[in-house]
Every structure is written in structure tokens, then in C-alpha cells.
Amino acid sequence: MGLGMYKPYVVQFNEQQNYHNRLEDYDDNKKMNPSRHITNNDNDIEQQITNMYNNTTIVNVYHNTNFAPWQLEEIFLPLFGNAYSFPVLINMSDHTWCVYIENEMIAAVLATKRLFDNSQALYLILFGVKKSYQGIGIGTKLLDIIIQYTKRDHCNFIFLHTECSNIKAIRLYEKLGFKKESFVPNYYRSISNFRPDAYRMLLTLK
Ligand SMILES: CC(C)(COP(=O)(O)OP(=O)(O)OC[C@H]1O[C@@H](n2cnc3c(N)ncnc32)[C@H](O)[C@@H]1OP(=O)(O)O)[C@@H](O)C(=O)NCCC(=O)NCCS
């Protein structure tokens, strides 16, 4: 199911260990309905009932909350094929963001803290939005949430690798300020269904 039939929709940000840390309204996202509003903890239920009548949908973004690994595989497998061992990547990650509409996970990000240039950095291991929900701003909003979190977490950088041919992803990252930091030939040489060359992309936060 795609989100098209759900519009207008409301985005609500939940973070497991920091529930008051809700996302601020974001006027810059042209894809969101201008009449949108963000719910807060106290009136969630009342808000959800109102949303039902207004035909709105809440998109929840959870950070490091409990998630089912098979749900992550359901996101990543159709997008990346058998390129990766997902259990290994899930174990590698110490940060996970999962996006839900009701009980359906529609997007996810795996990330881990690493050093970059001798500074704390967040490395994005996998970033994916279910095909039927792509192109409507979910990836942009999710990456923005991750950037805001990483700033608060006093990291200086976010970085990642992407195939040089992945125009959609490169546009998304560049839109939010990432730069192509280096060209890495043959980075994906051992992954058969990927083009071999990658860009390492970097967002400098300070
Ligand atoms: C890359 C991906 C995460 C983007 O998520 P998304 O929710 O579709 O992204 P958005 O709707 O927020 O669009 C973000 C930007 O991507 C670009 N984009 C989106 N759809 C596009 C398309 N069909 N063609 C070209 N660029 C496109 C645009 O620049 C867009 O910004 P704009 O609408 O303001 O111009 C998603 O397409 C995906 O999961 N792809 C498969 C897995 C993948 O490649 N992951 C990244 C690996 S590094």
C-alpha cells in the first residue's frame, strides 16, 4: 500500500529513551499538508481520534526502540537483494531508526558510531524506504531527523557510501547538505548485484 491515498498526513516522532524529544514542525517540507500538526504525549489518543475524522495518517519514527529483525529484512531485502547479510549488519548497528504507519514498517536506517578525521561520527550502514512509499518525502524527513539527533549527540560528521549510479540517493543526501568526499573505485566489488564504484559522502555538522 502506498501513502498517496493517506494524504494529508501527520508526522509524529517518538524516541525510545527520550520521549519528550519530539520533532518540531517543519514548514520547509513542501510535501506535508499545511494544516498538519504535531501531536504531543498528553493528547496522543485524542489526537489520533481527531486524525481519523480528518483522514490523516500518523507516520511514527522510532529511534532505538524494540523492533523485529524480520521487519527490517522486509524493508531491506527487496531494495538491496541478497547483497548483504542482514543479521550481521543489524548486529553491527548501534543506532536504528524505524518508520511506521500503524503496524507497518515502511522505512529504516541502520547506523553506527565511528571515528572520522579523529572525530566522533555517525556512519549510515543502510538506508531504505519501501518502494511503494518512495518519492513522497519520507527519506528526506527521516534523514533530517537523523541529522538533528546526531547534532544533539555532539558528533561532527555523518558519512556513508553509495553507488555512484544511485542518483536518487545522491540527490537526497546532497539536498540535505552531504558532499561527495571521495570516489572509491571497486568499493562494492564483492557485491554481485551492485555497480562496483562508490562515493563516500560526508555531512559536516560543526
Ligand atoms: C534513496 C531513498 C532512501 C530515498 O527515499 P525517498 O523517501 O524516496 O526520498 P524523498 O521522497 O524524500 O526524495 C528525496 C530526494 O530524492 C530525489 N528523488 C526522489 N525520487 C526520485 C526519482 N524518482 N528520481 C530522481 N530523484 C529522485 C529528489 O532529489 C528528492 O528530493 P525532492 O523531491 O525535494 O527533489 C529511497 O529511494 C530508497 O530506499 N531507495 C532504495 C535503497 C537505496 O538506494 N538506499 C540508499 C543506499 S545509499
The ligand as an ORCA input file, in Angstrom:
! r2SCAN-3c Opt
* xyz 0 1
  C      17.081      6.707     -1.733
  C      15.806      6.608     -0.901
  C      16.165      6.282      0.537
  C      15.104      7.986     -0.948
  O      13.933      7.945     -0.116
  P      12.574      8.662     -0.569
  O      11.626      8.613      0.553
  O      12.142      8.076     -1.854
  O      13.111     10.149     -0.794
  P      12.261     11.507     -0.871
  O      10.886     11.265     -1.360
  O      12.419     12.225      0.428
  O      13.073     12.296     -2.007
  C      14.346     12.783     -1.706
  C      15.038     13.307     -2.942
  O      15.474     12.209     -3.726
  C      15.387     12.586     -5.092
  N      14.437     11.697     -5.750
  C      13.345     11.071     -5.229
  N      12.736     10.333     -6.170
  C      13.471     10.489     -7.298
  C      13.385      9.971     -8.605
  N      12.392      9.145     -8.976
  N      14.336     10.330     -9.491
  C      15.353     11.164     -9.157
  N      15.485     11.689     -7.918
  C      14.561     11.356     -7.013
  C      14.894     14.013     -5.153
  O      16.010     14.882     -5.133
  C      14.145     14.116     -3.847
  O      14.060     15.416     -3.351
  P      12.943     16.448     -3.972
  O      11.669     15.689     -4.107
  O      12.890     17.557     -2.985
  O      13.520     16.833     -5.295
  C      14.823      5.562     -1.481
  O      14.572      5.854     -2.826
  C      15.307      4.128     -1.366
  O      15.061      3.473     -0.354
  N      15.989      3.629     -2.432
  C      16.448      2.233     -2.465
  C      17.526      1.943     -1.443
  C      18.682      2.885     -1.564
  O      19.192      3.150     -2.644
  N      19.152      3.393     -0.401
  C      20.281      4.293     -0.321
  C      21.527      3.495     -0.343
  S      22.938      4.503     -0.033
*
